[in-house]
Amino acid sequence: MKKLFALLALASFVQVAAAADVVGNAKAAENKVAMCIGCHAIPGYKATFPEVYQVPMIGGQSAAYIVSALKAYRKGDRKHPTMRGIAGSLSDQDIADLSAYYSQQK
């Protein structure tokens, strides 16, 4: 019986730890932004695959918005194939770091 309670307590701890918000680190994102700047750092840039997309400048956007957008691309709720592929390769920590980084940009 004690083992059962210990396992339940451990399972509860793991759930709480997994549910905790991931904190973004802008400094850690400096090595992760290379995949973003090719499109998002060019004023007026338009991507043309599979159709013409106006690429937004994401510097200065709120971190919450960037997190939401990247998770929507990863899930498939947003329908840009390149962004879906990129977001699909990102962990929750990567997304939090990139969001923290870009929210601090001008």
C-alpha positions in Angstrom: 0.0 0.0 0.0 2.9 2.4 0.8 4.4 1.7 -2.6 1.1 2.6 -4.3 0.9 5.9 -2.4 4.5 6.6 -3.4 3.8 5.9 -7.0 0.7 8.1 -7.0 2.7 10.9 -5.3 5.5 10.6 -7.9 2.9 10.6 -10.8 1.3 13.8 -9.4 4.7 15.4 -9.1 5.5 14.5 -12.7 2.2 15.9 -13.9 2.8 19.2 -12.1 6.3 19.5 -13.5 5.1 18.8 -17.0 2.2 21.3 -16.7 4.5 24.1 -15.5 5.0 26.8 -18.1 8.3 26.7 -20.0 10.2 29.9 -19.4 11.8 31.5 -22.5 15.5 32.5 -22.5 16.2 35.2 -25.1 20.0 34.6 -24.8 19.6 30.9 -25.6 17.6 31.8 -28.8 20.5 33.6 -30.3 21.8 30.3 -31.7 18.3 29.3 -32.8 17.2 32.3 -34.9 19.2 31.5 -38.0 16.2 29.6 -39.5 13.9 32.7 -38.9 16.0 35.6 -40.1 16.1 34.4 -43.7 12.5 35.5 -44.2 11.4 37.5 -41.1 14.3 39.9 -41.1 13.8 41.3 -44.6 11.5 44.2 -44.8 8.7 43.7 -47.4 9.8 40.1 -48.1 7.3 37.8 -49.9 7.6 34.1 -49.9 6.2 32.5 -53.1 5.6 28.9 -52.2 3.1 27.5 -52.7 1.5 30.9 -53.2 2.5 34.4 -52.4 2.8 35.1 -48.7 3.5 38.5 -47.2 6.1 37.6 -44.5 5.6 39.5 -41.3 8.4 41.2 -39.3 8.1 39.4 -36.0 10.5 41.6 -34.0 8.6 43.3 -31.2 5.6 41.0 -31.3 4.4 39.8 -27.9 6.0 36.6 -26.7 2.5 35.1 -26.1 1.5 35.8 -29.7 4.6 34.2 -31.1 4.2 31.1 -28.9 0.6 30.8 -30.0 1.4 31.2 -33.7 4.3 28.6 -33.6 2.2 26.1 -31.7 -0.6 26.6 -34.2 1.8 26.0 -37.1 3.2 22.9 -35.4 -0.3 21.6 -34.8 -1.4 22.3 -38.4 -4.0 24.9 -37.4 -2.1 27.5 -39.5 -1.5 26.4 -43.0 1.9 27.5 -44.3 4.0 24.5 -45.3 7.4 26.0 -44.6 6.3 27.3 -41.2 4.7 24.0 -40.4 7.9 22.2 -41.1 10.0 24.6 -39.0 7.6 24.7 -36.1 7.3 20.9 -36.1 11.0 20.7 -35.5 10.8 23.0 -32.4 10.5 21.9 -28.8 8.4 23.8 -26.4 11.6 25.2 -25.0 12.8 26.4 -28.4 9.4 28.1 -29.0 9.6 29.8 -25.6 13.2 30.9 -26.3 12.5 32.3 -29.8 9.4 34.1 -28.5 11.4 35.7 -25.7 14.1 36.7 -28.2 11.8 38.2 -30.8 9.6 40.0 -28.2 12.6 42.0 -27.1 13.6 43.1 -30.7 12.6 46.4 -32.2 
